[in-house]
Amino acid sequence: MRLMKFCCCLPLRVGVIITGCLFGTMDLVLGSIGFYMVIKNDFPQPVHKFFDKMDTRTCVACFSSVFYLMSMNDGMLIYGAVRRKAGYMGPWLIVNFLVLICTIVTALLSPVAIIRI
């Protein structure tokens, strides 16, 4: 039972705060890079390939907005850990679970799409 109070060999509260800070920083950086590409209208070739049939600027702007929303969600995780309010941590778990499911589905469907082409 003692292990249930730890996150990555740190006390649970400290581990949650560090996790929220790391995720929030990465989400802000990725969102900023995306909006920088939208403003400059300069996208790398893999981005053009990924959004082959869609407007690249719109898709990158939408993904960047999602990253900013996720960073706000990470802020809620940090706030909930600092104030010891579990209700603020639940949305973070739900959102990251949905991101995990979408990532798994994309990874599974990607080889199928490559075979079809």
Phi and psi in degrees as a GROMACS rama.xvg file:
@    title "Ramachandran Plot"
@    xaxis  label "Phi"
@    yaxis  label "Psi"
@TYPE xy
-64.0535  -31.8839  ARG-2
-68.9025  -18.5819  LEU-3
-71.0186  -9.40025  MET-4
-102.364  17.9168  LYS-5
-128.719  149.092  PHE-6
-133.282  111.005  CYS-7
56.8978  48.6044  CYS-8
63.6213  16.785  CYS-9
-118.453  158.025  LEU-10
-55.6654  145.253  PRO-11
-53.8496  -45.9405  LEU-12
-63.0689  -44.8195  ARG-13
-66.1413  -41.8182  VAL-14
-62.5669  -39.0847  GLY-15
-67.4322  -41.2723  VAL-16
-64.6233  -43.8259  ILE-17
-64.5711  -42.4251  ILE-18
-60.7084  -44.7183  THR-19
-62.0371  -40.9533  GLY-20
-65.08  -43.7141  CYS-21
-65.0917  -47.2334  LEU-22
-64.3396  -43.2608  PHE-23
-62.8585  -41.6964  GLY-24
-63.6431  -45.3619  THR-25
-65.0799  -39.384  MET-26
-64.8598  -40.6681  ASP-27
-64.7762  -42.1634  LEU-28
-64.3325  -46.6528  VAL-29
-65.1582  -39.8838  LEU-30
-64.0448  -40.5339  GLY-31
-67.2429  -40.8332  SER-32
-62.6017  -42.0245  ILE-33
-62.0286  -46.7096  GLY-34
-68.0148  -31.4555  PHE-35
-62.8473  -43.0595  TYR-36
-64.9319  -36.9921  MET-37
-66.5793  -44.0646  VAL-38
-64.8425  -43.9716  ILE-39
-77.8866  -15.4305  LYS-40
54.1647  42.9942  ASN-41
-130.631  107.734  ASP-42
-117.288  141.304  PHE-43
-65.8649  159.113  PRO-44
-58.4245  -41.6124  GLN-45
-60.6862  -30.3693  PRO-46
-69.0779  -41.6932  VAL-47
-62.213  -39.4898  HIS-48
-66.9594  -39.6208  LYS-49
-63.922  -41.9216  PHE-50
-102.417  54.4466  PHE-51
-57.6937  -50.3266  ASP-52
-96.9111  -1.4854  LYS-53
-113.744  165.772  MET-54
-71.4283  118.251  ASP-55
-63.8451  -43.0606  THR-56
-59.9986  -45.8338  ARG-57
-64.2681  -44.0601  THR-58
-65.3059  -43.8306  CYS-59
-66.4619  -38.5216  VAL-60
-63.5133  -39.7954  ALA-61
-65.5303  -44.8086  CYS-62
-63.4042  -39.1123  PHE-63
-64.8256  -39.7367  SER-64
-63.1369  -39.2279  SER-65
-63.495  -39.748  VAL-66
-63.1784  -39.614  PHE-67
-64.9126  -40.3258  TYR-68
-63.576  -38.6187  LEU-69
-66.9139  -33.534  MET-70
-67.9372  -33.9293  SER-71
-65.6184  -37.6702  MET-72
-63.6196  -38.5071  ASN-73
-65.0964  -35.4339  ASP-74
-62.1876  -37.6307  GLY-75
-64.4267  -37.2418  MET-76
-62.5656  -46.0779  LEU-77
-63.342  -45.451  ILE-78
-60.6003  -43.0232  TYR-79
-64.5913  -36.4128  GLY-80
-71.8676  -40.0611  ALA-81
-68.1683  -42.9084  VAL-82
-88.7892  -1.44242  ARG-83
58.0279  47.7871  ARG-84
-116.58  106.663  LYS-85
-66.6268  -25.3146  ALA-86
-63.2577  -25.8342  GLY-87
-82.0055  -17.9515  TYR-88
-88.4692  -23.5255  MET-89
-59.9184  -47.0292  GLY-90
-58.4519  -34.5872  PRO-91
-63.4853  -42.8475  TRP-92
-63.2426  -42.464  LEU-93
-65.621  -47.3213  ILE-94
-62.8449  -45.2252  VAL-95
-70.877  -28.2628  ASN-96
-65.6423  -43.2065  PHE-97
-64.1653  -38.5399  LEU-98
-62.9038  -41.3312  VAL-99
-61.2491  -45.5114  LEU-100
-62.1762  -44.8858  ILE-101
-63.1309  -38.1991  CYS-102
-65.2141  -42.802  THR-103
-64.3034  -44.2203  ILE-104
-62.0483  -42.9918  VAL-105
-63.0143  -42.3262  THR-106
-65.6512  -35.0364  ALA-107
-75.9277  -36.4172  LEU-108
-81.5884  -22.7448  LEU-109
-60.9603  -47.3239  SER-110
-62.8882  -34.0308  PRO-111
-65.1006  -41.2405  VAL-112
-66.2035  -36.8276  ALA-113
-68.0799  -40.4774  ILE-114
-64.1715  -39.248  ILE-115
-64.6807  -35.116  ARG-116
